[in-house]
Amino acid sequence: MSKPKTPTKTTAAKSAPTSSTKSPGAPIRVLLAKVGLDGHDRGVKIVARCLRDAGMDVIYTGLHRTPEEVVSAAVQEDVNVLGVSLLSGAHMTIIPRILKLLKAAKAGDIRVLAGGVMSDADAGRLKKMGVADVLLQDTPPDAIVEAVRRIVARR
């Protein structure tokens, strides 16, 4: 199977309106990314589905993206939240790189949400670096939806 060349978009459900701070009344826009060598995407696809069902616009980049590709897509798609799913243990390298690239792109208004397998200590360090929230692999779908809404509301 070849990796997709461009992000794929999941259309938002119309029945559950949410609000974007970038465009009041518009749905929250979320880009979900799998960065690096992590090839496990079942969880991120479930997250994409639950966010879409909650009325959000969701863009999933596919597997094996670089931080540069992810930041470029987030800026081009004008998202509110960039969700990065990592199961590979590379989060302390990849997430700081993404934060640096967002700052360089003058896209500090895009909130970063990290998810996957990471220690509580690493989660705390990521939050100190500027990650809006860290959701671990056992976070229920409803809690993920609420976390995204909370992150956007804080902006």
Legacy VTK file of the C-alpha trace (Angstrom):
# vtk DataFile Version 3.0
C-alpha trace
ASCII
DATASET POLYDATA
POINTS 155 float
0.000 0.000 0.000
1.403 3.411 -0.906
1.046 6.366 1.412
-1.409 9.066 0.335
0.152 12.161 -1.216
-2.307 14.646 0.309
-4.364 14.742 3.492
-7.808 13.221 3.306
-10.779 15.101 4.691
-13.634 13.663 6.699
-16.761 15.790 6.308
-18.304 17.129 9.499
-21.703 15.951 10.670
-24.260 18.770 10.433
-26.369 17.681 13.427
-23.916 18.609 16.199
-22.741 22.178 15.739
-19.566 23.305 17.448
-17.901 26.669 17.266
-14.515 27.700 15.993
-12.800 30.726 17.500
-11.289 31.555 14.098
-14.721 31.826 12.468
-17.555 32.097 15.002
-20.351 29.716 14.087
-18.058 27.550 11.959
-17.186 24.016 13.066
-13.980 23.384 14.969
-11.288 22.296 12.508
-8.898 19.551 13.599
-5.947 18.079 11.740
-4.895 14.631 13.004
-1.413 13.409 12.180
0.768 10.328 12.525
4.333 11.598 12.448
7.465 9.540 11.948
7.759 5.792 11.699
4.674 4.949 13.772
2.547 2.699 11.577
-0.388 2.095 13.926
-3.397 4.138 12.861
-6.493 2.325 14.147
-6.743 4.613 17.198
-6.330 7.872 15.303
-9.015 6.766 12.840
-11.388 6.136 15.758
-10.543 9.582 17.137
-11.216 11.131 13.708
-14.595 9.431 13.574
-15.668 10.526 17.070
-14.630 14.145 16.419
-16.447 14.155 13.091
-19.547 12.678 14.733
-19.356 15.511 17.281
-19.657 18.047 14.446
-16.029 18.949 13.858
-14.237 19.204 10.526
-11.474 16.589 10.630
-8.500 16.201 8.320
-6.337 13.090 8.711
-2.877 13.279 7.142
-2.224 9.544 6.952
0.808 7.626 8.167
4.515 8.471 8.163
4.354 12.249 7.874
7.192 14.599 8.677
6.765 17.474 11.136
7.180 19.866 8.203
4.354 18.211 6.241
2.061 18.276 9.257
2.677 21.931 10.086
2.281 22.928 6.439
-1.046 21.086 6.224
-2.261 22.589 9.522
-1.484 26.113 8.302
-2.984 25.530 4.835
-6.156 24.010 6.301
-6.472 26.840 8.873
-7.177 24.414 11.714
-7.900 25.233 15.335
-6.239 22.105 16.713
-3.379 19.924 15.519
-3.656 16.480 17.085
-0.491 14.398 16.937
-0.829 10.679 17.672
2.376 8.892 18.631
2.886 5.320 19.746
6.547 5.087 18.772
8.125 6.743 21.810
9.474 9.637 19.711
7.160 12.266 21.212
9.939 14.162 23.033
11.667 14.722 19.681
8.723 15.142 17.313
6.394 17.360 19.361
9.039 20.016 20.187
9.931 20.111 16.480
6.273 20.671 15.557
5.948 23.457 18.152
9.085 25.140 16.768
7.807 24.892 13.186
4.401 26.323 14.154
6.112 29.267 15.823
8.314 29.837 12.757
5.196 29.742 10.561
3.573 32.364 12.832
0.835 29.814 13.549
0.943 29.941 17.323
-2.856 30.144 17.379
-3.017 26.479 16.310
-3.295 24.494 19.516
-1.350 21.220 19.707
-2.919 18.144 21.288
-0.657 15.122 21.835
-2.022 11.618 22.125
-0.775 8.084 22.443
1.697 6.268 24.645
3.837 8.475 26.874
4.753 8.699 30.525
3.119 11.139 32.946
6.501 12.865 33.337
6.798 13.347 29.567
3.194 14.585 29.404
4.048 17.241 31.982
7.155 18.295 30.068
5.177 18.552 26.828
2.591 20.779 28.497
5.358 23.042 29.808
6.653 23.333 26.228
3.249 24.571 25.049
1.188 21.484 24.229
-2.434 22.320 25.082
-3.209 18.827 26.422
-1.940 15.263 26.402
-4.399 12.397 26.046
-3.165 8.884 26.674
-4.097 5.779 24.699
-6.906 4.801 27.092
-8.785 8.128 26.918
-12.488 7.514 26.120
-13.871 9.101 22.927
-16.230 11.455 24.788
-13.308 12.795 26.833
-11.363 13.455 23.616
-14.256 15.474 22.182
-14.544 17.488 25.392
-10.777 18.084 25.481
-10.804 19.497 21.940
-13.758 21.760 22.754
-12.067 22.929 25.963
-8.798 23.662 24.140
-10.574 25.753 21.505
-12.676 27.576 24.107
-9.526 28.595 26.015
-8.215 30.381 22.924
LINES 1 156
155 0 1 2 3 4 5 6 7 8 9 10 11 12 13 14 15 16 17 18 19 20 21 22 23 24 25 26 27 28 29 30 31 32 33 34 35 36 37 38 39 40 41 42 43 44 45 46 47 48 49 50 51 52 53 54 55 56 57 58 59 60 61 62 63 64 65 66 67 68 69 70 71 72 73 74 75 76 77 78 79 80 81 82 83 84 85 86 87 88 89 90 91 92 93 94 95 96 97 98 99 100 101 102 103 104 105 106 107 108 109 110 111 112 113 114 115 116 117 118 119 120 121 122 123 124 125 126 127 128 129 130 131 132 133 134 135 136 137 138 139 140 141 142 143 144 145 146 147 148 149 150 151 152 153 154
